[in-house]
Amino acid sequence: MPSMHLPLPRLFALACFASLLALGAGRAQAADQDAAQVATVAEQFLRQQLAHLPGEPEIGLEAVRTDKQPACEALSAFLPSGARLRSRMAVGIRCAGPKPWTLYVQATVSVPGTYFVAARALPLGHTISESNLSPRAGDLLNLAPGTIVHPAQAVGYITSQRVGAGQALRASSLRHAQSVLRGHTVRVQARGPGFMVSSEGQALENAAPGNQVQVRTPNGQIVIGVVQDAGTVEIQL
């Protein structure tokens, strides 16, 4: 069979075309975002969001396609608007590079751990002791906000409402023993450089030590101070 000889100009053109195709394919492959990196950013973000809960989070991420996203060195994770942490959720991944893009990773999350319920019915105004607490195992992520997950969060506190036996204890149903109570008379101490002036006033809201509270003074003025204990509010001048 006779061999086929192509003119040199045509051979050169074909060689250039093949080189361009190979270069283009290499660039396209290099430009794809690494899916494993996206998963790592999403998991780290979820662990940070769950750090306030005791226990080791269990996180599962669905496979994500990144063949349409160019590689990015500035990835950040976020929760979609209005979203909250829950068992099944989506985590947004955003690229802030020259060619920005956003995608969402579907995740399943749980935090096995211990929370506490009332060992017996607790009346209003009861001071909590350890014997009043009964541990329960469960997924801490599915509990109501403020559920007690450590005895120190409840022991010594006072119930601000009745709590039924077996009912999960929540921070909203307890108050600090040294909290200022709405309507109670407190001493207002105004401190400044080298002096202190004190008077009495009426607390307009409940507040725990270290928190701000509004107080009405005898002349009707409303001031804001920081609770020191059940009977003292301090104002820094």
N, C-alpha and C positions, 0 to 999 in steps of 0.2 A: 504494500500500500504506500503510495507516494506521501512523503511528509509534507505538512502544510507550513509554509513560511509566511509570517505576517510582517508587513512593513514595520520598520523600527519606530516611526512615529506612533503607529497604532499600539505596538507593544508597550511603549512608554506610557501612553494614555491609560491602557488597561492596568498597568502596574500602579500608577497613581490612584486610579479609582479603587483598586483593591486595598491600597494603603489607607485611603480615606475611610473605607468601610470598616476596616479593622480598628482604626483610631476612634471612629464614632462609636463602635460597639464597646470599646474599652472605656470611653468616657461615660457612656450610658450606664455601664455596670458600676463604675466607680461612684456615680452620682446618686445611687440608691441609698436611702437611709437604712441604717442597720436596725432591724426589728428588735434585736436583743437589747440594744441601747435604749430604745423606746420603752421596753418592758422594765428595764432597770430603773429608769427615771420614774415611771408610774408606781412601781413597788416602793421605792424610797419615799416618794411623796405620801403614799398611804400610811407607811409606818410612822412618818412624822405626824400625820394627822391623828393617829391612834395612840401616840405616846402618852397621853394623859390617862389612859386606861391601864390598870395592872394586867399582867398576863402577856403571853406571846401571841401576836396576831397571826392568823392563818389566812394567807392571801393567794388567790388563784387568778391568773390573767389569761384571757382568751387570746389565741394567736391573732396577730395584727399584720395586715399587708402594708408594706411600705414601699412597694415597687414604683409608686407614682410620686413619692416624696423625695426631693433631692436631699443629699446628706447635709446635716446641720450640726454645728458645734455649739449652738446656744439653745438647748432644749429646756423647757420648763413645764411643770405640770400644774393643773388647776382643777377645781371642781366647777362643773357647769353652773350657770346662774340658777339660784334657787335650790340647788342640790345639797344633800347632806350625806353624812356617812351612813351606810346601811348595808345589808347583806349582799344585795346585788346592785351594782352601781357602775357608772362610767367615769373615767378619769380623762380629762382633756390633756393633750400634749401639744404644746405650741412651739414652733420654731421662730426665733426672732432674727434669723439670718437675712442675707440679701434677698433670698427667695422665700418669704415667710409662708408657712402652712400650718394647719391645725388638723389633728385627728383625735379620735376617741378610742380608748381601750376599755373593754368590758371586764369588770372584776367581780369576784365573789370574795367576801370578807367575813371573818368571824374572829371574836376574841374570847376564847374560853376562859372563865375565871370564876371568882367567888363574889357574891354580893350578900347583903344582910337584910333579914326581915325581922319583924317584931316577934319575939318568942312568946309573948302574951299580949293581950289588949293593953294599950298604954293610954292613960287619961291625959287630958289637956294639962299642961304645966308639970308633967313628970320629968324628973332628971334621969337621963339615960345612964344605965350601968351596963357592964359587959354581959351580965346575966340576962339582960333584956334583948340581946341580939342572938339571932340564929342564922348560921351561914347556909347559903344555897349555892349550888353550882349552875352556871348557865352561860349563855352568850352575852357578854357585857354590852355588845354593840346594840342589842335589841332592847335594852332596858331604857326606862324613861330617864330624861336628863336629870342629873343630880342624885341618882340612886347611890346609896351608901355602899362603897366597895372596900372600906377599911374601918375597923372599930374606932380608930382615932377621929374619924369624921363625925362620930355620934356620941361617944362616951363623954359625959359631962355636959352635954347639950340638953336643952329643955324642949319638950314637945310644944309646938304652937297650935296643934290640933290633935284630936283623938286619932290613934293609929290602931287598926284592928290586928288581931293575932294573925300572923302569917303574911301580913301586908309588908311590901318592900318599903324600907325607910328611905326617905328622900330629904335632901337638904332643905327643901322648901317647907317641910313639916317640922323643922327643928329651928331653934334659935340659940345663939351663944348665951351662956349664963351671964355674961357681962354686957349684953346688948342693951342699948337704950330703947325704951318702949314709947310708942306714940302716946302723947297725952301726959306722960310723966314729967315731973319737975326735975331738971338737971342743973348742975352748976356749970356756968360758962366761964372759962378762963381765957382771957385775952393776953397773949404774951408778945412782948416786943423786946428790943435791945435793952436789957437792964431793968425791966419792970414787968409786972403782971397785975392785971385787974380782973376781979371776978364778980359775977352777979348770977342771979338765977333766971331760968327761962323754961319754956315748955317745949318739949320735943314734938315736932310735927310729923314724925315718921319713925318707923323701927330701923335700927341700924346696929351692926355688930362693931366691935372694937376695930379701929383702923379705917373704918368707912366714914364717909361724910354724912352729916345729918343737918336738917334745917331746924332752927330753934327760934321761937318767938320770945323776945325779951319783954319785960314789964311795960315798956313804953310803946309796944306794938311793932317794933322793928324786927325783921326776920334776918337772921345771920346764919352763916354756914360754917360749921366746924367739924373737927374730927373726933370721933368717939374714943375716949380713953378707957372708960369702964361704964358700968350701968348708971352711974350718977354724974359723970363728968364729960364735958365736951370742951375741946381746946381750939382756940382760934389763934393763928399766927399773924401778927401785924408787921 
